[in-house]
Amino acid sequence: MSRRELPLAGTGWQETQALMAQAHEADQPWHDERAFLGGSYFGGEQVVAIANEAYQTYINYNALFARKMFPSVVRYDEEVVDMVLGLLNAPTTAAGTLTSGGTESILLGVKTARDWAQSERPNLVEPEMIVPYAAHPAFHKAAHLMGLKVVQVGIDGDYRTDVAALASAINDNTVLLVASAPSYPFGVTDAVNEIAALAVEHDLWLHVDACHGGFVLPFARKLGYQVPDFDFLLEGVCAVSVDIHKLGYANKGVSLLALRDSSLREHQRYEFSDWPAGVYATYGITGSRSSGGVASAWAVMNTLGTTGYMEIMAPILTARDRLIGAINDIDGLCVRGTPDAYLISFGSTDFDIFAVADALEARGWRSNRLTDPPSIHLFLDAANATNIDAYIEDLTTLTSAARAGELEASGKAIVYST
């Protein structure tokens, strides 16, 4: 296979720009009324403009050197952390660290829990973490990288973690419990209150993955929705991960790991000094990173405020409820569980749901899929929430065709990866 070589002589920016424009023609829009894919999150053109302008201002500022050179970046970092801790009902003792995304927040959380457990139980040889089947794969990645054993437990009939199975899996090697608020596959929040009680009873670390819910559930509660407790209001919750670049509408990538008590950060910190340049110490995993993410987060959060987020979230949640009701009313379809945020999955026991998914894609509706059980998986945002009735109309028509045996699935693979 031939390898692309660095050109001997540059082409110049105008020609390069033309080549990029040509390559870009094959790209799909990152958001539109028929895209339910997620990955990027649309809160309106004004929000995008605010985030982009703030990001561009700080794109070349290295956050690693903020305390030496960029006091404004330090301010943004500290104030974003404070504002998110407030959303999570964190005590005054709490602390937080901004990261590059949900995966880093989870990796960092597992590292902190492991080192905490080793300090509390120095004779521990084989630490274990109990990870629900619907939890994000980043927990498995963390276990693989950090030498923890994963004990996986299943889900119940409501697509939440089976708490009884989780309780039965706890043993002398257990150090970490995991809960989702909500889970990526089903959009439902685990019974975090019950899992937190187990964490208190057994003196275990509980990490709540709220990467998808941290900027949805607090505002849903303020809008009058019944939202299950998931954050630091529950005594047993030690850590919460939240993605600000999801429905916080910051640019990629900015997430946060929140800890109940700042003293726990000693287990999060990595320090090394056996080299010529002195002490190297970080609370995160990455080293150099652009300050654009934190600048965009600070700009958007301050511009919107609580009322601004509620104004964006209200029509999304209204569209969610409209969509859930319509799907459950279509003969042969059912929504998986009771979604709490903006993620919905649905399927059928009567026909191949992927045949419907393929037919929807042929009409321009882009979405994800689940393998177990086979399901169509939807993200709602400020763009597609305006087009729910059109989606329901096509879904109804194509479901009837599937029931009549007129549709056939392509059998293409389902991949959630780079």
C-alpha positions as CSV (number, residue, x, y, z in Angstrom):
1,M,0.0,0.0,0.0
2,S,1.4,3.4,-1.0
3,R,2.1,6.0,1.7
4,R,1.4,9.6,1.4
5,E,4.7,11.5,1.5
6,L,5.2,15.0,2.8
7,P,5.5,17.2,-0.4
8,L,8.9,18.4,-1.3
9,A,7.6,21.9,-2.0
10,G,4.4,23.3,-0.4
11,T,1.4,24.0,-2.6
12,G,0.6,27.3,-1.0
13,W,-2.5,28.1,1.1
14,Q,-4.9,28.8,-1.7
15,E,-4.3,25.5,-3.5
16,T,-4.4,23.7,-0.2
17,Q,-7.6,25.4,0.7
18,A,-9.2,24.3,-2.6
19,L,-8.1,20.7,-1.9
20,M,-9.7,20.9,1.5
21,A,-12.9,22.3,0.1
22,Q,-13.0,19.4,-2.4
23,A,-12.4,16.8,0.3
24,H,-15.1,18.5,2.5
25,E,-17.8,18.0,-0.1
26,A,-18.1,14.4,0.9
27,D,-18.7,15.2,4.6
28,Q,-22.2,15.1,6.1
29,P,-23.4,18.2,8.0
30,W,-22.4,17.9,11.7
31,H,-26.0,18.8,12.6
32,D,-29.3,19.0,10.8
33,E,-33.0,18.3,11.2
34,R,-32.6,14.7,10.1
35,A,-29.5,13.8,12.1
36,F,-30.0,11.9,15.3
37,L,-26.4,10.6,15.6
38,G,-25.0,12.7,18.4
39,G,-21.2,13.2,18.6
40,S,-21.7,16.9,18.2
41,Y,-24.4,18.8,20.0
42,F,-26.4,21.7,18.6
43,G,-27.8,24.3,20.9
44,G,-28.7,26.9,18.2
45,E,-26.7,29.1,15.8
46,Q,-26.0,31.8,18.4
47,V,-24.6,29.3,20.9
48,V,-22.4,27.8,18.3
49,A,-21.1,31.3,17.3
50,I,-20.3,32.1,21.0
51,A,-18.5,28.9,21.6
52,N,-16.5,29.2,18.3
53,E,-15.4,32.8,18.9
54,A,-14.2,32.1,22.5
55,Y,-12.5,28.9,21.3
56,Q,-10.7,30.7,18.5
57,T,-9.4,33.4,20.8
58,Y,-7.7,30.8,23.0
59,I,-7.0,28.0,20.6
60,N,-3.2,28.5,20.8
61,Y,-3.0,29.0,24.5
62,N,-1.5,25.9,26.2
63,A,-3.5,25.2,29.3
64,L,-0.6,23.3,30.8
65,F,1.2,26.7,31.3
66,A,-1.9,28.7,32.4
67,R,-0.7,29.4,35.9
68,K,2.6,30.7,34.6
69,M,1.3,32.8,31.7
70,F,-2.5,33.0,31.3
71,P,-4.4,34.1,34.4
72,S,-7.6,34.4,32.4
73,V,-7.5,30.7,31.6
74,V,-7.0,29.9,35.3
75,R,-10.1,32.0,36.0
76,Y,-12.1,30.3,33.4
77,D,-11.1,26.8,34.6
78,E,-11.8,27.5,38.2
79,E,-15.2,29.2,37.5
80,V,-16.4,26.5,35.1
81,V,-15.5,23.9,37.8
82,D,-17.4,25.8,40.4
83,M,-20.5,26.2,38.2
84,V,-20.6,22.5,37.4
85,L,-20.1,21.6,41.0
86,G,-23.1,23.7,41.8
87,L,-25.2,21.9,39.2
88,L,-24.2,18.6,40.8
89,N,-25.2,19.7,44.4
90,A,-21.6,19.2,45.5
91,P,-20.6,20.1,49.1
92,T,-18.2,23.0,49.7
93,T,-15.5,20.5,50.2
94,A,-15.7,19.2,46.6
95,A,-13.2,19.7,43.8
96,G,-13.1,19.2,40.1
97,T,-10.7,18.8,37.2
98,L,-11.3,19.7,33.6
99,T,-10.4,17.0,31.1
100,S,-10.4,16.5,27.3
101,G,-13.6,14.4,27.3
102,G,-15.7,11.8,29.0
103,T,-13.2,9.0,28.4
104,E,-10.4,10.9,30.2
105,S,-12.8,11.8,33.0
106,I,-13.6,8.1,33.5
107,L,-10.0,7.0,33.2
108,L,-9.0,9.6,35.8
109,G,-11.8,8.6,38.1
110,V,-10.9,4.9,38.0
111,K,-7.2,5.8,38.7
112,T,-8.3,7.9,41.6
113,A,-10.5,5.2,43.0
114,R,-7.8,2.6,42.6
115,D,-5.2,4.6,44.4
116,W,-7.7,5.6,47.2
117,A,-8.5,1.9,47.7
118,Q,-4.8,1.0,47.9
119,S,-4.2,3.6,50.6
120,E,-7.3,2.5,52.6
121,R,-6.6,-1.2,52.1
122,P,-2.8,-1.7,51.7
123,N,-3.1,-5.5,51.6
124,L,-5.4,-5.4,48.6
125,V,-3.9,-7.6,45.9
126,E,-6.5,-7.8,43.1
127,P,-8.8,-4.8,43.1
128,E,-12.1,-5.3,41.3
129,M,-14.7,-2.9,39.9
130,I,-18.3,-3.7,39.3
131,V,-19.4,-2.3,35.9
132,P,-23.0,-2.5,34.7
133,Y,-23.6,-4.0,31.2
134,A,-24.9,-0.7,29.9
135,A,-22.0,1.4,31.3
136,H,-19.7,3.1,28.9
137,P,-16.8,1.0,27.6
138,A,-14.3,3.6,28.9
139,F,-14.6,1.8,32.3
140,H,-13.4,-1.4,30.7
141,K,-10.6,0.6,29.0
142,A,-9.6,2.0,32.3
143,A,-9.5,-1.4,34.0
144,H,-7.4,-2.7,31.1
145,L,-4.9,0.1,31.4
146,M,-4.8,0.2,35.2
147,G,-4.8,-3.5,36.2
148,L,-8.3,-3.8,37.7
149,K,-10.5,-6.8,37.3
150,V,-14.0,-6.0,35.8
151,V,-17.0,-7.8,37.2
152,Q,-19.9,-7.1,34.9
153,V,-23.5,-7.2,36.0
154,G,-26.6,-7.2,33.9
155,I,-29.6,-4.9,33.5
156,D,-33.2,-5.3,34.7
157,G,-36.5,-5.2,32.8
158,D,-36.4,-1.4,32.9
159,Y,-32.9,-1.4,31.2
160,R,-31.3,-0.1,34.4
161,T,-28.5,-1.8,36.3
162,D,-29.7,-4.9,38.2
163,V,-29.0,-3.7,41.7
164,A,-29.6,-7.1,43.3
165,A,-27.0,-8.6,41.0
166,L,-24.6,-5.8,41.8
167,A,-25.0,-6.3,45.5
168,S,-24.4,-10.0,45.1
169,A,-21.2,-9.3,43.2
170,I,-19.6,-7.3,46.0
171,N,-16.7,-9.1,47.7
172,D,-13.5,-8.4,49.6
173,N,-11.7,-7.3,46.4
174,T,-14.3,-4.8,45.3
175,V,-13.2,-1.2,45.4
176,L,-15.4,0.6,42.8
177,L,-19.0,0.6,41.8
178,V,-20.3,2.3,38.6
179,A,-23.7,3.9,37.8
180,S,-24.9,5.8,34.8
181,A,-27.0,8.9,34.7
182,P,-28.1,8.1,32.1
183,S,-26.6,5.2,30.2
184,Y,-25.6,5.8,26.6
185,P,-27.4,2.8,25.1
186,F,-30.9,3.3,26.7
187,G,-30.9,6.9,28.1
188,V,-32.2,5.7,31.4
189,T,-30.7,6.6,34.8
190,D,-29.7,3.8,37.1
191,A,-31.1,3.5,40.6
192,V,-28.2,5.6,41.9
193,N,-29.8,6.0,45.3
194,E,-29.8,2.2,45.9
195,I,-26.3,1.8,44.5
196,A,-25.0,4.7,46.7
197,A,-26.5,3.0,49.8
198,L,-24.5,-0.1,48.9
199,A,-21.4,2.0,48.6
200,V,-21.9,3.5,52.0
201,E,-22.7,0.1,53.6
202,H,-19.5,-1.5,52.2
203,D,-17.2,1.6,52.2
204,L,-16.8,1.5,48.5
205,W,-16.1,4.2,45.8
206,L,-19.1,5.0,43.6
207,H,-18.5,6.8,40.3
208,V,-21.5,8.1,38.6
209,D,-21.1,8.6,34.9
210,A,-23.2,11.7,34.1
211,C,-21.4,12.6,30.9
212,H,-24.7,12.5,29.0
213,G,-26.9,13.8,31.9
214,G,-24.9,16.4,33.8
215,F,-26.2,19.2,31.6
216,V,-29.7,17.8,31.1
217,L,-31.0,16.3,34.4
218,P,-30.5,19.4,36.6
219,F,-32.4,21.6,34.1
220,A,-35.0,19.0,33.5
221,R,-35.7,19.0,37.3
222,K,-36.0,22.8,37.2
223,L,-38.5,22.5,34.4
224,G,-40.7,20.3,36.6
225,Y,-39.7,16.8,35.3
226,Q,-39.3,13.9,37.7
227,V,-35.6,13.3,37.8
228,P,-34.0,10.5,39.9
229,D,-31.3,11.6,42.3
230,F,-27.9,10.9,40.8
231,D,-25.4,13.4,42.2
232,F,-23.7,14.5,45.4
233,L,-27.1,14.8,47.2
234,L,-26.5,11.0,47.7
235,E,-24.0,10.3,50.4
236,G,-22.3,7.4,48.7
237,V,-21.4,9.2,45.5
238,C,-17.7,9.9,45.5
239,A,-17.1,11.0,41.9
240,V,-19.2,12.3,39.0
241,S,-18.1,12.7,35.4
242,V,-19.8,15.3,33.2
243,D,-19.2,16.3,29.6
244,I,-19.5,20.0,29.1
245,H,-19.0,19.6,25.4
246,K,-22.3,17.7,25.1
247,L,-25.4,19.6,26.2
248,G,-23.3,22.2,28.0
249,Y,-22.5,23.3,24.4
250,A,-18.8,24.0,24.8
251,N,-16.6,23.1,21.9
252,K,-14.8,19.7,21.9
253,G,-13.2,18.7,24.2
254,V,-14.0,19.7,27.7
255,S,-15.3,17.4,30.4
256,L,-15.0,17.3,34.2
257,L,-14.3,14.9,36.9
258,A,-15.9,16.0,40.2
259,L,-14.8,14.6,43.5
260,R,-16.9,14.9,46.7
261,D,-13.9,16.0,48.8
262,S,-10.8,17.9,47.6
263,S,-8.7,15.6,49.9
264,L,-9.3,12.8,47.4
265,R,-7.3,14.6,44.8
266,E,-4.1,13.3,46.4
267,H,-5.1,10.0,44.8
268,Q,-5.8,11.7,41.5
269,R,-2.5,13.5,41.2
270,Y,0.5,12.1,39.4
271,E,4.0,13.3,40.3
272,F,7.4,12.5,38.9
273,S,10.8,14.2,39.6
274,D,13.5,11.7,38.6
275,W,14.6,13.6,35.5
276,P,16.6,16.7,34.8
277,A,13.7,19.2,34.6
278,G,12.4,19.0,38.1
279,V,8.9,18.1,39.3
280,Y,6.3,17.0,36.7
281,A,2.9,16.9,38.4
282,T,-0.7,16.9,36.9
283,Y,-4.2,16.2,38.1
284,G,-5.2,15.1,34.6
285,I,-4.0,12.5,32.1
286,T,-3.1,14.8,29.2
287,G,-0.2,17.2,29.2
288,S,-0.4,20.1,26.7
289,R,-3.9,21.0,25.6
290,S,-5.6,24.0,24.0
291,S,-7.4,26.4,26.3
292,G,-10.0,26.8,23.6
293,G,-12.3,24.3,25.2
294,V,-12.4,25.8,28.7
295,A,-12.8,29.3,27.1
296,S,-15.8,28.2,25.1
297,A,-17.3,26.5,28.2
298,W,-17.0,29.6,30.3
299,A,-18.3,31.8,27.5
300,V,-21.4,29.7,26.8
301,M,-22.2,29.0,30.4
302,N,-22.0,32.7,31.4
303,T,-24.0,33.8,28.3
304,L,-26.8,31.3,28.8
305,G,-27.1,31.0,32.5
306,T,-29.7,28.7,34.1
307,T,-32.6,30.3,32.2
308,G,-30.8,30.0,28.9
309,Y,-30.1,26.3,29.3
310,M,-33.7,25.8,30.4
311,E,-35.0,27.5,27.2
312,I,-32.9,25.2,25.1
313,M,-33.7,22.1,27.0
314,A,-37.5,22.6,27.2
315,P,-38.3,21.9,23.5
316,I,-35.8,19.0,23.5
317,L,-37.6,17.3,26.4
318,T,-41.0,18.1,24.9
319,A,-39.8,16.5,21.6
320,R,-38.5,13.5,23.5
321,D,-41.9,12.9,25.2
322,R,-43.7,13.3,21.9
323,L,-41.4,10.8,20.3
324,I,-41.6,8.3,23.1
325,G,-45.4,8.4,23.0
326,A,-45.6,8.1,19.3
327,I,-43.2,5.2,19.1
328,N,-45.0,3.2,21.8
329,D,-48.3,3.9,19.9
330,I,-47.0,2.3,16.7
331,D,-47.9,-1.3,16.4
332,G,-44.9,-3.5,16.8
333,L,-42.5,-0.9,18.3
334,C,-41.5,-0.2,21.9
335,V,-39.1,2.2,23.6
336,R,-36.4,0.6,25.8
337,G,-37.2,1.7,29.3
338,T,-38.2,5.2,30.3
339,P,-35.5,7.7,29.1
340,D,-34.6,10.5,31.5
341,A,-32.6,12.8,29.2
342,Y,-32.2,13.1,25.4
343,L,-31.3,9.6,24.4
344,I,-33.9,7.1,23.1
345,S,-33.6,3.6,21.8
346,F,-36.5,1.5,20.5
347,G,-37.0,-1.8,18.7
348,S,-39.4,-4.6,17.9
349,T,-40.0,-8.3,18.6
350,D,-42.2,-8.6,15.5
351,F,-39.8,-7.8,12.7
352,D,-36.2,-6.8,12.0
353,I,-35.8,-3.2,13.3
354,F,-32.6,-2.8,11.2
355,A,-34.7,-3.1,8.1
356,V,-36.6,0.0,9.3
357,A,-33.3,1.7,10.2
358,D,-32.0,1.1,6.7
359,A,-35.2,2.4,5.1
360,L,-35.1,5.5,7.3
361,E,-31.5,6.2,6.3
362,A,-32.5,5.9,2.6
363,R,-34.9,8.8,3.4
364,G,-32.1,10.8,4.9
365,W,-32.7,10.0,8.6
366,R,-29.3,9.3,10.2
367,S,-29.2,7.5,13.5
368,N,-27.2,4.9,15.5
369,R,-28.1,1.3,16.4
370,L,-27.8,-1.0,19.3
371,T,-27.0,-4.7,19.0
372,D,-28.5,-6.0,22.3
373,P,-31.4,-5.9,22.0
374,P,-31.4,-4.8,18.3
375,S,-32.6,-1.2,18.4
376,I,-32.6,2.2,16.7
377,H,-30.7,4.7,18.8
378,L,-31.5,8.5,18.7
379,F,-29.9,11.6,20.1
380,L,-32.2,14.7,20.3
381,D,-30.9,18.2,20.0
382,A,-32.1,21.7,19.2
383,A,-32.0,20.9,15.4
384,N,-33.8,17.6,15.1
385,A,-36.3,18.4,17.9
386,T,-38.0,20.7,15.5
387,N,-38.6,17.8,13.0
388,I,-40.1,15.1,15.2
389,D,-43.5,14.9,13.4
390,A,-41.8,14.3,10.1
391,Y,-39.7,11.5,11.6
392,I,-42.8,10.0,13.2
393,E,-44.6,10.0,9.9
394,D,-41.8,8.2,8.0
395,L,-41.3,5.8,10.9
396,T,-45.0,4.9,10.9
397,T,-45.0,4.3,7.2
398,L,-41.8,2.2,7.2
399,T,-42.9,0.2,10.2
400,S,-46.0,-0.9,8.3
401,A,-43.9,-1.9,5.4
402,A,-41.6,-4.0,7.7
403,R,-44.6,-5.7,9.2
404,A,-45.8,-6.6,5.8
405,G,-42.4,-8.1,4.9
406,E,-41.6,-5.5,2.3
407,L,-38.3,-4.4,3.9
408,E,-35.0,-6.2,4.3
409,A,-32.0,-5.3,6.4
410,S,-28.7,-4.7,4.7
411,G,-26.8,-6.6,7.5
412,K,-24.1,-3.9,7.8
413,A,-21.9,-3.9,10.8
414,I,-22.7,-1.7,13.9
415,V,-19.6,0.1,15.0
416,Y,-19.1,2.8,17.7
417,S,-15.5,3.7,17.3
418,T,-13.0,5.9,15.4
